[in-house]
């Protein structure tokens, strides 16, 4: 008989992952944010595959529901990560100088 159940071990790992993830993300410099988002998207894609396997191999309805929920949340995370990455990369693009049409100038004067 185990002194601590497997559920408690899983809960401890989950809480530690949240704690470490929080401190890792909040201590990232802004210059590294875009590469970090790309890595996060890759990890979320792996989570999607794992969640699909977990949902497919689970027998109980609760397990299938949780697996489906995990797939949906990871997909939202990947989609949102790509949107944030695209917005951040657009901030680094040089903007084209604004040109005024010659017809518009003639109408104003």
CNS distance restraints for C-alpha pairs under 8 A (distance, minus, plus):
assign (resid   4 and name CA) (resid   8 and name CA) 6.51 0.50 0.50
assign (resid   4 and name CA) (resid   9 and name CA) 7.34 0.50 0.50
assign (resid   5 and name CA) (resid   9 and name CA) 6.75 0.50 0.50
assign (resid   6 and name CA) (resid  10 and name CA) 6.22 0.50 0.50
assign (resid   7 and name CA) (resid  11 and name CA) 6.12 0.50 0.50
assign (resid   8 and name CA) (resid  12 and name CA) 6.14 0.50 0.50
assign (resid   9 and name CA) (resid  13 and name CA) 6.27 0.50 0.50
assign (resid  10 and name CA) (resid  14 and name CA) 6.10 0.50 0.50
assign (resid  11 and name CA) (resid  15 and name CA) 6.17 0.50 0.50
assign (resid  12 and name CA) (resid  16 and name CA) 6.14 0.50 0.50
assign (resid  13 and name CA) (resid  17 and name CA) 6.06 0.50 0.50
assign (resid  14 and name CA) (resid  18 and name CA) 6.33 0.50 0.50
assign (resid  15 and name CA) (resid  19 and name CA) 6.23 0.50 0.50
assign (resid  16 and name CA) (resid  20 and name CA) 6.04 0.50 0.50
assign (resid  17 and name CA) (resid  21 and name CA) 5.82 0.50 0.50
assign (resid  18 and name CA) (resid  22 and name CA) 6.01 0.50 0.50
assign (resid  19 and name CA) (resid  23 and name CA) 6.46 0.50 0.50
assign (resid  20 and name CA) (resid  24 and name CA) 6.07 0.50 0.50
assign (resid  21 and name CA) (resid  25 and name CA) 6.10 0.50 0.50
assign (resid  22 and name CA) (resid  26 and name CA) 6.19 0.50 0.50
assign (resid  23 and name CA) (resid  27 and name CA) 6.10 0.50 0.50
assign (resid  24 and name CA) (resid  28 and name CA) 6.64 0.50 0.50
assign (resid  28 and name CA) (resid  32 and name CA) 6.50 0.50 0.50
assign (resid  28 and name CA) (resid  33 and name CA) 6.68 0.50 0.50
assign (resid  29 and name CA) (resid  33 and name CA) 6.66 0.50 0.50
assign (resid  32 and name CA) (resid  36 and name CA) 6.14 0.50 0.50
assign (resid  33 and name CA) (resid  37 and name CA) 6.17 0.50 0.50
assign (resid  34 and name CA) (resid  38 and name CA) 6.41 0.50 0.50
assign (resid  34 and name CA) (resid  85 and name CA) 5.73 0.50 0.50
assign (resid  34 and name CA) (resid  88 and name CA) 6.86 0.50 0.50
assign (resid  34 and name CA) (resid  89 and name CA) 7.60 0.50 0.50
assign (resid  35 and name CA) (resid  39 and name CA) 6.37 0.50 0.50
assign (resid  36 and name CA) (resid  40 and name CA) 6.10 0.50 0.50
assign (resid  37 and name CA) (resid  41 and name CA) 6.13 0.50 0.50
assign (resid  37 and name CA) (resid  81 and name CA) 6.10 0.50 0.50
assign (resid  37 and name CA) (resid  82 and name CA) 7.82 0.50 0.50
assign (resid  37 and name CA) (resid  84 and name CA) 7.98 0.50 0.50
assign (resid  37 and name CA) (resid  85 and name CA) 6.50 0.50 0.50
assign (resid  38 and name CA) (resid  42 and name CA) 6.44 0.50 0.50
assign (resid  38 and name CA) (resid  81 and name CA) 7.49 0.50 0.50
assign (resid  38 and name CA) (resid  82 and name CA) 7.67 0.50 0.50
assign (resid  38 and name CA) (resid  85 and name CA) 7.32 0.50 0.50
assign (resid  39 and name CA) (resid  43 and name CA) 6.26 0.50 0.50
assign (resid  40 and name CA) (resid  44 and name CA) 6.07 0.50 0.50
assign (resid  40 and name CA) (resid  78 and name CA) 7.95 0.50 0.50
assign (resid  40 and name CA) (resid  81 and name CA) 7.64 0.50 0.50
assign (resid  41 and name CA) (resid  45 and name CA) 6.19 0.50 0.50
assign (resid  41 and name CA) (resid  77 and name CA) 7.41 0.50 0.50
assign (resid  41 and name CA) (resid  78 and name CA) 5.08 0.50 0.50
assign (resid  41 and name CA) (resid  81 and name CA) 6.16 0.50 0.50
assign (resid  41 and name CA) (resid  82 and name CA) 7.36 0.50 0.50
assign (resid  42 and name CA) (resid  46 and name CA) 6.49 0.50 0.50
assign (resid  43 and name CA) (resid  47 and name CA) 6.26 0.50 0.50
assign (resid  44 and name CA) (resid  48 and name CA) 6.21 0.50 0.50
assign (resid  44 and name CA) (resid  74 and name CA) 5.63 0.50 0.50
assign (resid  44 and name CA) (resid  75 and name CA) 7.51 0.50 0.50
assign (resid  44 and name CA) (resid  77 and name CA) 6.94 0.50 0.50
assign (resid  44 and name CA) (resid  78 and name CA) 6.10 0.50 0.50
assign (resid  45 and name CA) (resid  49 and name CA) 6.57 0.50 0.50
assign (resid  45 and name CA) (resid  74 and name CA) 7.25 0.50 0.50
assign (resid  45 and name CA) (resid  75 and name CA) 7.62 0.50 0.50
assign (resid  45 and name CA) (resid  78 and name CA) 6.95 0.50 0.50
assign (resid  46 and name CA) (resid  50 and name CA) 6.28 0.50 0.50
assign (resid  47 and name CA) (resid  51 and name CA) 5.93 0.50 0.50
assign (resid  47 and name CA) (resid  71 and name CA) 7.63 0.50 0.50
assign (resid  47 and name CA) (resid  74 and name CA) 6.65 0.50 0.50
assign (resid  48 and name CA) (resid  52 and name CA) 6.11 0.50 0.50
assign (resid  48 and name CA) (resid  70 and name CA) 7.27 0.50 0.50
assign (resid  48 and name CA) (resid  71 and name CA) 5.08 0.50 0.50
assign (resid  48 and name CA) (resid  74 and name CA) 5.85 0.50 0.50
assign (resid  48 and name CA) (resid  75 and name CA) 6.92 0.50 0.50
assign (resid  49 and name CA) (resid  53 and name CA) 6.30 0.50 0.50
assign (resid  49 and name CA) (resid  71 and name CA) 7.95 0.50 0.50
assign (resid  50 and name CA) (resid  54 and name CA) 6.09 0.50 0.50
assign (resid  51 and name CA) (resid  55 and name CA) 5.97 0.50 0.50
assign (resid  51 and name CA) (resid  67 and name CA) 5.20 0.50 0.50
assign (resid  51 and name CA) (resid  68 and name CA) 7.21 0.50 0.50
assign (resid  51 and name CA) (resid  70 and name CA) 5.87 0.50 0.50
assign (resid  51 and name CA) (resid  71 and name CA) 5.56 0.50 0.50
assign (resid  52 and name CA) (resid  56 and name CA) 6.04 0.50 0.50
assign (resid  52 and name CA) (resid  67 and name CA) 6.44 0.50 0.50
assign (resid  52 and name CA) (resid  68 and name CA) 7.18 0.50 0.50
assign (resid  52 and name CA) (resid  71 and name CA) 6.43 0.50 0.50
assign (resid  53 and name CA) (resid  57 and name CA) 6.01 0.50 0.50
assign (resid  54 and name CA) (resid  58 and name CA) 5.96 0.50 0.50
assign (resid  54 and name CA) (resid  63 and name CA) 7.77 0.50 0.50
assign (resid  54 and name CA) (resid  64 and name CA) 7.68 0.50 0.50
assign (resid  54 and name CA) (resid  67 and name CA) 5.90 0.50 0.50
assign (resid  55 and name CA) (resid  63 and name CA) 6.38 0.50 0.50
assign (resid  55 and name CA) (resid  64 and name CA) 4.59 0.50 0.50
assign (resid  55 and name CA) (resid  65 and name CA) 7.42 0.50 0.50
assign (resid  55 and name CA) (resid  66 and name CA) 7.34 0.50 0.50
assign (resid  55 and name CA) (resid  67 and name CA) 4.26 0.50 0.50
assign (resid  55 and name CA) (resid  68 and name CA) 6.21 0.50 0.50
assign (resid  56 and name CA) (resid  64 and name CA) 7.05 0.50 0.50
assign (resid  58 and name CA) (resid  63 and name CA) 5.61 0.50 0.50
assign (resid  58 and name CA) (resid  64 and name CA) 6.02 0.50 0.50
assign (resid  59 and name CA) (resid  63 and name CA) 6.97 0.50 0.50
assign (resid  59 and name CA) (resid  64 and name CA) 7.31 0.50 0.50
assign (resid  60 and name CA) (resid  64 and name CA) 6.45 0.50 0.50
assign (resid  61 and name CA) (resid  65 and name CA) 6.08 0.50 0.50
assign (resid  62 and name CA) (resid  66 and name CA) 6.07 0.50 0.50
assign (resid  63 and name CA) (resid  67 and name CA) 6.01 0.50 0.50
assign (resid  64 and name CA) (resid  68 and name CA) 6.08 0.50 0.50
assign (resid  65 and name CA) (resid  69 and name CA) 6.09 0.50 0.50
assign (resid  66 and name CA) (resid  70 and name CA) 6.05 0.50 0.50
assign (resid  67 and name CA) (resid  71 and name CA) 6.26 0.50 0.50
assign (resid  68 and name CA) (resid  72 and name CA) 6.26 0.50 0.50
assign (resid  69 and name CA) (resid  73 and name CA) 6.11 0.50 0.50
assign (resid  70 and name CA) (resid  74 and name CA) 6.00 0.50 0.50
assign (resid  71 and name CA) (resid  75 and name CA) 6.08 0.50 0.50
assign (resid  72 and name CA) (resid  76 and name CA) 6.29 0.50 0.50
assign (resid  73 and name CA) (resid  77 and name CA) 6.18 0.50 0.50
assign (resid  74 and name CA) (resid  78 and name CA) 6.21 0.50 0.50
assign (resid  75 and name CA) (resid  79 and name CA) 6.17 0.50 0.50
assign (resid  76 and name CA) (resid  80 and name CA) 5.99 0.50 0.50
assign (resid  77 and name CA) (resid  81 and name CA) 5.91 0.50 0.50
assign (resid  78 and name CA) (resid  82 and name CA) 6.28 0.50 0.50
assign (resid  79 and name CA) (resid  83 and name CA) 6.41 0.50 0.50
assign (resid  80 and name CA) (resid  84 and name CA) 6.18 0.50 0.50
assign (resid  81 and name CA) (resid  85 and name CA) 6.04 0.50 0.50
assign (resid  82 and name CA) (resid  86 and name CA) 6.04 0.50 0.50
assign (resid  83 and name CA) (resid  87 and name CA) 6.25 0.50 0.50
assign (resid  84 and name CA) (resid  88 and name CA) 6.17 0.50 0.50
assign (resid  85 and name CA) (resid  89 and name CA) 6.15 0.50 0.50
assign (resid  86 and name CA) (resid  90 and name CA) 6.18 0.50 0.50
assign (resid  87 and name CA) (resid  91 and name CA) 6.53 0.50 0.50
assign (resid  88 and name CA) (resid  92 and name CA) 7.11 0.50 0.50
assign (resid  89 and name CA) (resid  93 and name CA) 6.92 0.50 0.50
assign (resid 100 and name CA) (resid 104 and name CA) 7.13 0.50 0.50
assign (resid 100 and name CA) (resid 105 and name CA) 7.34 0.50 0.50
assign (resid 101 and name CA) (resid 105 and name CA) 6.72 0.50 0.50
assign (resid 102 and name CA) (resid 106 and name CA) 6.43 0.50 0.50
assign (resid 103 and name CA) (resid 107 and name CA) 6.41 0.50 0.50
assign (resid 104 and name CA) (resid 108 and name CA) 6.49 0.50 0.50
assign (resid 105 and name CA) (resid 109 and name CA) 6.64 0.50 0.50
